[in-house]
Amino acid sequence: MTISCQNICKSFGERETLRDVSFIIEDKEKAAIVGANGAGKTTLLKIISGERTADSGSVITRGATIGVLSQLSDLTPENTVYEELLTAFSDILALESQMRICEKMMAKLSGAELQKEMKRHAELLQAFERGNGYEYESRVRGVIKGLGFTNEESEKPIAVFSGGQKTRVAMAKLLLSNPDALLLDEPTNHLDMDSLAWLEDYLKSYAGSVLLVSHDRFFIDKIVTKVIELENGKCSIYMGNYTDYAAKRKTAREIAFKHYEIQRREIRRQEETIRLLKSYNREKSVKRAESREKSLEKIERLEKPAELDKIRFAFNVSQESGLDVLSVRALSKTFGQTQLFRDVSFEIKKGDKAALIGPNGVGKTTLLKIIAGKIPADSGEIRKGANVKIGFAEQNTDVTQSSKTAIEEMSDLFPRMDLGRLRGSLASFLFTGDDAFKPVSALSGGELGRLALLKVMFSGANFITLDEPTNHLDADSSEALEDALRGYNGAALYVSHDRYFINKTATKVIELSLTGVSIFEGDYNYYLEKKKACPDVSPVLKTPEKPLERANLAETRKKRAELSKTEREIETVEKRLREIDEKMTEPEIATDHAALMNLFEEKRNLDENVVELYELWEKQADEV
């Protein structure tokens, strides 16, 4: 056991946030805390870390070191990223410094004094090796690269970075400190897909325990073996990953509702029987009624299971399209001097649910807008199939000048819909009460996103294009959207960073780059498998391969081969350095001054060589 929470209670004013929350995190176990916004997930993490105190209950760690994602104030602004991360190895660096001093002393001494210094050096070396001292530099470089920093950025002072980048530095420092248990609150914020994949692999193989809070369901799915759900202050434990939890929770809620309804019917039946017995107004029947009343009072009443606010989606098609929905040929787009993409070609067929992915800034949303007819392409051709009607839900609509209310916006778009149905549809998308009469210009980003989805849902479109549709949706509403999209008999093309959503809904993944697209006929897991098996070439490449692309591919492979060669050379040199350190502790070498000096000279040359090799490695890594 690493962490034990026993009967944790916490209230804020009249609101009880946590009520008798109890669970255990075993050694090396990976677990996630999930629940609706405001359920107390972050509060619970802060209680475990000691940042907050519980009203009652206890947290037991039994001497385990607990690592919490550091606040930005814990970073030294003047330090470079590399220097800051080295502070995670302050003990190892101190040992290394003492070893270097000791080695210089050994070169000047002889006899008993040399023997004494050699013994001290051997002790320092053992401590250095126990702490994996030979690995600290490669670990720092690996984490820097994994979390998306270039080698050039790693040499810049922390003060010049954005808040998101500083959070990544704090994350890197925490991972390198290697505590017994990691407490992570939304660790995937500010990470791109490559960094997310790296962090997933890192945490899966982490030697200690991990307890995390995240809205990224795919991230949770890949890492954890236990899910701790907070709902109405109470805690429920589900073994397995997020997919297991979602299935078990659904079953558990159905059972809870059935038990509640059965008990409610039985209570009503008993109350009716009591009423009838009393109505007879006989001594015997009155006694029987009183007896039943006492039994009824002893029944422990089940609480009505929470009915969470969940958007109800249902995409309807007003007219069927043909098999061919969309054909995109050689599409290109440039803004100013910046080329977003070129030679983009792909097809959408009826029933396709295609996820458009790619790095930030490559033009995914721009491509959606071009397809929806919102902006023109620089070159290329888009052909819609027979009877194709496009619906487009975009995230960032400019509504600052709009004086319409939400209900007026819907009424103008769907004038034949009666007011009652409009109010009902808005309520189903969580626009309840006065929210329906809010000016559109005053809506939050999440409310605008929900309104855009509602417009598309009622449009009757047989081809829908969605831009980050799960942004601002809770897990339950996201799952409802997934179900609706899977059951939709039209075609869909969407941009999303929600990998769980992609995996649940996509039948095709389109990866956008500067020079075209790569098509993967499957879900997100299929995409990952094919990329891992063949990272340079997609399995189904629809864009014709150009001579320039072949040349670039050959150059990339050459650079990767050179990088691998340098890594092997570094490994060879570091192995020899370890051999020299061990040899210098041997008694026959210690008494041979000439042999000792030769080893010192070889070590000095190798130290210089390994520094040059690391510099070369950094340059090569940046070019790959």
C-alpha positions in Angstrom: 0.0 0.0 0.0 1.2 3.5 -0.9 -1.8 5.6 0.0 -4.8 4.9 2.2 -7.8 7.2 2.4 -10.1 6.4 5.3 -13.5 8.1 5.7 -12.5 11.5 4.2 -15.2 14.2 4.7 -15.0 17.8 3.4 -17.7 20.5 3.3 -17.6 24.1 2.0 -20.3 26.0 3.8 -23.5 24.2 3.5 -22.3 22.0 0.6 -20.9 18.6 1.5 -18.3 17.8 -1.2 -16.8 14.6 0.1 -18.6 12.1 2.4 -16.8 9.1 4.0 -14.5 8.7 1.0 -12.3 5.6 1.4 -10.0 3.8 -0.9 -6.4 2.3 -1.1 -3.7 2.9 -3.8 -1.4 -0.1 -3.9 2.3 0.0 -4.6 2.8 0.5 -8.4 -1.0 0.9 -9.0 -2.3 3.4 -11.5 -5.7 4.9 -10.7 -7.9 7.8 -11.8 -10.4 9.9 -9.9 -13.4 10.8 -12.1 -16.6 12.7 -11.7 -18.6 15.7 -12.8 -17.3 19.2 -12.5 -17.5 20.2 -8.8 -17.6 16.6 -7.6 -14.4 17.2 -5.5 -11.7 15.5 -7.5 -9.1 18.3 -7.1 -10.1 18.8 -3.5 -9.4 15.2 -2.8 -6.0 15.3 -4.5 -5.1 18.4 -2.4 -6.2 16.6 0.8 -4.0 13.6 -0.1 -1.0 15.9 -0.8 -1.5 17.8 2.4 -2.3 21.1 0.7 -5.8 21.0 2.3 -7.1 19.4 5.5 -10.1 17.2 5.6 -12.9 17.9 8.1 -12.6 14.3 9.3 -11.0 11.1 8.2 -7.3 10.3 7.6 -4.7 9.9 4.8 -2.0 7.3 5.5 1.1 7.1 3.3 3.5 5.0 5.6 6.6 7.0 4.7 6.0 7.0 0.9 7.3 10.0 -1.0 4.4 11.9 -2.7 5.1 13.9 -5.8 2.6 16.6 -6.8 2.6 18.6 -10.0 4.6 21.7 -8.7 3.2 25.2 -8.7 4.9 27.5 -11.2 6.4 29.4 -8.2 8.6 26.3 -7.5 10.5 27.0 -10.7 13.6 29.3 -10.9 12.9 31.7 -13.7 16.5 32.4 -14.4 17.4 28.8 -14.9 17.3 27.2 -18.4 14.9 24.3 -18.8 17.9 21.9 -18.8 19.3 23.5 -15.6 16.0 23.4 -13.8 15.5 19.7 -14.6 19.0 18.9 -13.4 17.9 20.1 -9.9 15.9 16.9 -9.7 19.2 15.1 -9.4 20.9 17.4 -6.9 22.0 14.4 -4.7 23.5 12.6 -7.7 25.2 15.8 -8.9 26.7 16.4 -5.5 28.1 12.8 -5.5 29.5 13.3 -8.9 31.2 16.5 -7.8 32.7 14.8 -4.8 34.0 12.0 -7.0 35.7 14.5 -9.4 37.4 16.2 -6.4 38.4 12.8 -5.0 39.9 11.8 -8.4 42.0 14.9 -8.5 43.2 14.2 -4.9 44.1 10.6 -5.8 46.3 11.8 -8.6 48.4 13.7 -6.1 48.6 11.2 -3.3 50.4 7.9 -2.6 50.7 5.2 0.0 48.2 5.2 2.9 46.7 8.5 2.0 45.9 7.2 -1.5 44.4 4.1 -0.1 42.1 6.1 2.2 41.1 8.4 -0.7 40.5 5.3 -3.0 38.2 3.8 -0.3 36.2 7.1 -0.2 36.0 7.2 -4.0 34.7 3.6 -4.0 32.0 4.5 -1.5 31.0 7.5 -3.5 31.0 5.5 -6.7 28.7 2.8 -5.2 26.3 5.5 -4.0 26.4 7.1 -7.5 25.7 3.8 -9.2 22.8 3.0 -6.8 21.2 6.2 -7.8 21.6 5.4 -11.5 24.1 8.3 -11.8 25.2 7.3 -15.3 21.7 7.7 -16.6 20.6 11.1 -15.3 21.7 13.1 -18.4 20.0 10.8 -20.8 16.9 10.8 -18.7 16.8 14.6 -18.7 17.2 14.7 -22.4 14.5 12.0 -22.9 12.0 13.8 -20.8 12.7 17.1 -22.5 12.2 15.6 -25.9 9.2 13.5 -24.8 7.3 16.6 -23.5 7.8 18.5 -26.7 10.7 20.8 -26.1 13.4 21.2 -28.7 17.0 21.2 -27.7 17.2 24.9 -28.5 14.3 25.6 -26.2 15.9 23.6 -23.4 18.7 26.1 -23.3 16.4 29.1 -22.9 15.5 30.6 -19.5 12.2 29.5 -18.0 11.1 33.2 -17.7 10.6 33.5 -21.5 8.1 30.6 -21.7 4.3 30.7 -21.6 2.2 29.4 -18.6 1.5 26.1 -20.5 5.2 25.6 -21.3 6.1 26.3 -17.6 3.6 23.7 -16.6 5.4 21.2 -18.9 8.7 22.1 -17.2 7.1 21.5 -13.8 5.8 18.1 -15.1 9.2 17.1 -16.4 10.9 18.0 -13.1 8.3 16.0 -11.1 8.7 12.9 -13.3 12.5 13.0 -13.0 12.3 13.3 -9.2 10.8 9.7 -9.2 8.6 9.8 -6.0 6.9 6.7 -4.7 3.5 8.1 -5.8 2.6 10.7 -8.4 -0.5 12.9 -7.9 -1.4 14.5 -11.2 -4.2 17.0 -11.8 -5.1 17.4 -15.5 -1.5 16.4 -16.6 -2.5 16.3 -20.3 -3.2 20.1 -20.5 -0.8 21.8 -22.9 0.4 18.6 -24.5 0.2 17.7 -28.2 -0.6 14.2 -29.4 3.0 13.1 -29.6 3.7 14.3 -26.1 0.5 12.6 -24.8 1.6 9.3 -26.3 5.0 9.6 -24.7 3.5 10.5 -21.3 1.2 7.5 -21.5 4.1 5.1 -22.1 6.1 6.8 -19.3 3.4 6.5 -16.7 2.4 3.0 -17.7 5.9 1.8 -17.0 6.5 4.1 -14.0 7.9 2.1 -11.1 5.7 3.9 -8.5 2.0 4.5 -8.0 0.0 7.1 -10.0 -3.2 8.8 -8.9 -4.6 11.2 -11.5 -7.5 13.5 -12.4 -8.1 14.0 -16.1 -10.9 14.8 -18.6 -8.9 12.9 -21.3 -10.7 9.6 -21.3 -8.3 8.0 -23.8 -5.4 8.9 -21.5 -7.1 7.3 -18.5 -8.0 4.3 -20.6 -4.4 3.6 -21.5 -2.9 4.0 -18.1 -5.2 3.0 -15.2 -6.3 -0.3 -13.7 -8.7 1.3 -11.1 -11.2 4.1 -11.4 -12.5 6.0 -8.3 -15.8 7.8 -9.0 -17.0 10.7 -7.0 -20.7 11.4 -7.2 -22.9 13.3 -4.7 -20.0 13.3 -2.2 -19.7 9.5 -2.2 -17.0 7.3 -3.6 -17.4 4.1 -5.8 -14.5 1.9 -6.9 -14.4 0.2 -10.3 -11.5 -2.1 -11.2 -10.2 -1.8 -14.8 -9.6 1.0 -17.2 -12.0 3.8 -18.3 -13.9 1.6 -20.8 -14.4 -1.1 -18.1 -15.6 1.7 -15.7 -18.1 3.1 -18.2 -19.7 -0.3 -18.9 -19.8 -1.2 -15.2 -21.2 2.2 -14.2 -23.9 1.9 -16.7 -24.9 -1.5 -15.4 -24.6 -0.3 -11.8 -26.9 2.7 -12.4 -29.5 0.6 -14.2 -29.5 -1.8 -11.2 -29.7 1.1 -8.7 -32.7 2.6 -10.5 -34.4 -0.8 -10.6 -33.9 -1.3 -6.8 -35.1 2.3 -6.1 -38.2 1.8 -8.2 -39.0 -1.7 -6.7 -38.6 -0.2 -3.2 -40.7 2.8 -4.1 -43.5 0.6 -5.4 -43.4 -1.6 -2.3 -43.6 1.4 0.0 -46.6 2.7 -2.0 -48.3 -0.7 -1.7 -47.7 -0.9 2.0 -49.0 2.7 2.5 -52.1 1.9 0.5 -52.6 -1.3 2.6 -52.3 0.7 5.8 -54.8 3.2 4.6 -57.3 0.5 3.8 -56.8 -1.3 7.1 -57.4 2.0 9.0 -60.5 2.7 6.9 -62.1 -0.5 8.3 -62.1 1.2 11.7 -61.9 -2.1 13.6 -59.6 -2.7 16.5 -58.0 -5.7 14.8 -57.4 -4.0 11.5 -56.1 -0.8 13.2 -53.5 -2.9 15.1 -52.5 -4.6 11.9 -52.1 -1.1 10.3 -50.0 0.1 13.2 -47.8 -3.0 13.0 -47.2 -2.4 9.3 -46.5 1.3 10.0 -43.7 0.3 12.4 -42.2 -2.1 9.9 -42.4 0.6 7.2 -40.6 3.1 9.5 -37.7 0.6 9.9 -37.0 0.3 6.2 -33.9 2.1 5.1 -35.0 4.3 2.3 -32.9 4.2 -0.8 -31.8 7.5 -2.2 -33.0 8.2 -5.7 -29.9 7.7 -8.0 -28.7 10.9 -9.5 -30.0 11.8 -12.9 -27.1 13.8 -14.3 -27.6 16.6 -16.8 -26.8 14.9 -20.1 -27.4 16.3 -23.5 -29.7 14.2 -25.6 -28.5 13.9 -29.2 -30.3 12.6 -32.2 -29.0 13.5 -35.7 -31.8 13.2 -38.3 -31.4 13.1 -42.1 -34.1 14.9 -44.1 -32.9 13.3 -47.4 -30.6 10.4 -48.2 -27.4 11.1 -50.1 -25.8 8.9 -52.7 -22.9 6.6 -52.0 -20.3 9.3 -53.0 -20.6 12.2 -50.5 -17.5 14.3 -51.0 -14.5 14.3 -53.3 -11.5 16.5 -52.5 -8.7 16.9 -55.0 -5.3 18.7 -54.7 -6.6 21.2 -52.3 -4.1 23.9 -51.1 -4.3 26.9 -48.7 -1.8 29.6 -47.7 -2.2 32.5 -45.3 0.2 35.3 -46.0 3.7 33.7 -46.2 2.6 30.6 -44.3 1.5 27.5 -46.2 -1.0 25.4 -44.2 -1.3 22.4 -46.5 -1.1 21.5 -50.2 -2.2 18.6 -52.5 -4.9 17.4 -50.1 -7.0 14.7 -51.7 -9.5 12.3 -50.1 -13.0 11.0 -50.4 -15.9 10.7 -48.0 -18.5 7.9 -48.6 -22.0 7.5 -47.1 -21.8 6.2 -43.6 -18.1 7.3 -43.1 -17.2 8.9 -39.8 -13.9 10.5 -40.6 -11.6 12.1 -37.9 -9.3 14.8 -39.2 -6.1 14.9 -37.1 -2.7 16.5 -37.4 -0.4 18.9 -35.5 -1.5 22.4 -34.4 -1.3 25.0 -37.1 -1.5 22.6 -40.0 -5.0 23.9 -41.0 -7.5 21.3 -39.9 -10.2 23.9 -39.0 -9.4 25.8 -42.1 -10.0 22.7 -44.2 -13.4 22.1 -42.6 -14.4 25.7 -43.4 -13.3 25.3 -47.0 -15.4 22.1 -47.3 -18.4 23.9 -45.6 -18.0 26.8 -48.1 -17.1 29.3 -45.5 -13.8 30.3 -47.0 -12.2 29.6 -50.5 -9.2 27.3 -51.2 -6.2 28.7 -53.1 -6.3 25.8 -55.5 -7.9 22.4 -56.0 -11.4 21.0 -56.3 -14.3 20.0 -54.0 -17.2 17.9 -55.4 -20.3 17.2 -53.4 -22.3 14.0 -54.3 -25.9 13.8 -55.3 -28.4 15.3 -52.7 -25.6 16.1 -50.2 -26.6 18.7 -47.6 -23.7 19.9 -45.4 -24.2 20.9 -41.7 -21.3 22.7 -40.1 -20.8 23.2 -36.3 -17.8 25.4 -35.6 -16.4 26.3 -32.3 -15.3 29.9 -32.7 -18.2 31.8 -34.3 -18.0 35.6 -34.2 -21.2 36.5 -32.3 -20.0 39.6 -30.5 -22.4 41.9 -32.5 -25.4 39.6 -32.3 -28.4 40.9 -30.3 -30.4 37.7 -30.7 -31.2 35.4 -27.8 -30.5 31.7 -28.1 -34.2 30.9 -28.7 -34.4 33.7 -31.4 -31.4 32.3 -33.1 -33.0 28.9 -33.3 -36.4 30.3 -34.3 -34.9 32.3 -37.2 -33.1 29.1 -38.5 -36.1 26.9 -38.1 -39.2 29.1 -38.5 -41.6 26.2 -38.8 -40.8 24.7 -35.4 -43.3 25.7 -32.7 -42.1 27.5 -29.6 -42.7 24.5 -27.3 -40.5 22.2 -29.3 -37.8 25.0 -29.5 -37.8 25.3 -25.7 -37.7 21.6 -25.3 -34.8 21.2 -27.7 -32.8 24.0 -26.0 -33.6 22.4 -22.6 -32.3 19.1 -23.9 -29.0 20.9 -24.6 -28.9 22.3 -21.1 -30.4 25.7 -22.0 -32.9 25.6 -19.2 -35.0 28.4 -17.6 -33.7 31.9 -18.4 -30.6 30.4 -20.3 -32.8 30.2 -23.4 -33.3 33.9 -23.4 -29.7 34.9 -23.0 -28.2 37.0 -25.8 -26.0 34.9 -28.0 -23.2 37.4 -27.6 -23.2 36.7 -23.8 -22.9 32.9 -24.1 -19.8 31.2 -22.9 -17.6 29.1 -25.2 -19.2 25.9 -24.0 -22.7 27.3 -24.5 -21.8 28.4 -28.0 -20.5 25.0 -28.8 -23.7 23.3 -27.6 -25.8 25.8 -29.6 -23.8 25.0 -32.7 -24.3 21.3 -32.2 -28.1 21.8 -31.7 -28.3 23.7 -35.0 -26.6 20.9 -36.9 -28.8 18.3 -35.2 -32.0 20.0 -36.4 -30.6 20.9 -39.9 -31.4 17.5 -41.4 -28.0 17.4 -43.0 -26.8 14.1 -44.4 -23.1 15.2 -44.1 -22.0 16.9 -40.9 -18.7 18.6 -40.2 -17.8 19.3 -36.6 -14.9 21.3 -35.0 -13.9 19.9 -31.6 -17.4 18.8 -30.8 -16.6 17.4 -27.3 -15.0 20.6 -26.1 -16.9 21.8 -23.0 -19.0 18.6 -22.8 -18.8 16.4 -19.7 -18.1 12.7 -20.0 -21.7 11.7 -20.0 -22.7 14.2 -22.7 -19.6 13.1 -24.8 -20.8 9.5 -24.5 -24.3 10.5 -25.6 -22.7 12.3 -28.7 -20.7 9.2 -29.4 -23.8 7.0 -29.4 -25.7 9.5 -31.6 -22.8 9.7 -34.1 -22.4 5.9 -34.4 -26.1 5.6 -35.0 -26.2 8.5 -37.6 -26.8 7.1 -41.1 -25.2 10.1 -42.8 -21.5 10.9 -43.2 -19.4 12.9 -40.8 -16.0 14.7 -40.9 -14.7 16.2 -37.7 -11.7 17.7 -36.1 -11.0 16.5 -32.5 -8.2 16.2 -30.0 -10.4 13.8 -28.0 -8.8 10.5 -28.8 -11.4 8.5 -26.9 -14.1 10.1 -28.9 -12.2 9.4 -32.1 -11.6 5.8 -31.1 -15.3 5.3 -30.3 -16.7 6.9 -33.5 -14.2 7.0 -36.3 -14.3 4.5 -39.2 -11.5 6.5 -40.9 -8.6 8.6 -39.7 -7.3 11.4 -42.0 -3.9 12.7 -40.9 -3.2 16.2 -42.4 0.3 17.4 -43.0 1.9 20.2 -45.0 2.2 18.0 -48.1 -1.1 16.1 -48.1 -3.0 13.6 -46.2 -2.5 9.9 -45.1 -5.7 7.8 -44.8 -6.1 5.1 -42.2 -9.2 2.9 -42.7 -10.0 2.2 -39.1 -10.4 3.8 -35.6 -7.7 5.6 -33.6 -6.2 2.4 -32.1 -5.8 1.1 -35.7 -4.1 4.4 -36.6 -1.7 4.1 -33.7 -0.8 0.5 -34.6 0.0 1.3 -38.2 2.0 4.4 -37.2 4.0 2.4 -34.7 4.6 -0.4 -37.2 5.6 2.0 -40.0 6.1 5.6 -38.8 7.4 7.0 -42.0 4.7 5.8 -44.5 0.9 5.5 -43.9 -0.7 2.1 -44.8 -3.2 3.7 -47.3 -1.7 6.8 -48.8 -4.3 8.4 -51.0 -2.1 11.3 -52.1 0.2 10.4 -55.0 3.8 10.2 -53.8 5.9 13.0 -55.3 9.6 12.7 -56.2 10.3 15.5 -53.6 8.4 13.5 -51.0 10.5 10.3 -51.8 13.7 12.4 -51.5 12.5 13.8 -48.1 11.6 10.3 -46.9 15.1 9.0 -47.8 16.7 12.0 -46.1 14.7 11.4 -43.0 15.7 7.8 -42.8 19.4 8.7 -43.3 19.2 11.2 -40.5 17.6 8.6 -38.2 20.3 6.2 -39.0 22.9 8.8 -38.1 21.1 9.5 -34.9 21.1 5.8 -34.0 24.8 5.6 -34.7 25.5 8.5 -32.4 23.4 6.9 -29.6 25.4 3.7 -30.0 28.7 5.6 -29.7 27.5 7.4 -26.6 26.6 4.1 -25.1 30.0 2.7 -25.9 31.9 5.7 -24.4 29.7 5.7 -21.2 30.3 1.9 -20.8 34.1 2.5 -21.0 33.8 5.3 -18.4 32.1 3.0 -16.0 34.8 0.4 -16.6 37.5 3.0 -15.8 35.8 4.0 -12.6 35.7 0.4 -11.5 39.3 -0.3 -12.5 40.5 2.7 -10.5 39.2 1.1 -7.3 41.3 -2.1 -7.9 44.2 -2.3 -5.4 46.8 -3.3 -8.0 46.0 -0.2 -10.1 45.9 2.1 -7.0 49.6 1.2 -6.3 50.6 1.6 -9.9 51.0 5.4 -10.3 51.7 5.2 -14.1 48.7 3.0 -14.7 46.5 5.3 -12.6 47.6 8.4 -14.6 46.9 6.6 -17.9 43.4 5.9 -16.7 42.9 9.5 -15.6 44.1 10.7 -19.0 41.8 8.3 -20.9 38.9 9.3 -18.7 39.5 13.0 -19.4 39.6 12.4 -23.1 36.4 10.2 -22.9 34.6 12.9 -20.9 35.4 15.5 -23.6 34.3 13.0 -26.3 31.0 12.2 -24.7 30.2 16.0 -24.4 30.9 16.3 -28.1 28.7 13.3 -28.9 25.8 14.7 -26.8 26.1 18.0 -28.7 26.0 16.1 -32.0 23.1 14.0 -30.8 21.1 17.2 -29.9 21.7 18.6 -33.4 20.7 15.3 -35.1 17.6 14.9 -32.9 16.4 18.4 -33.9 16.7 17.5 -37.6 14.8 14.2 -37.5 
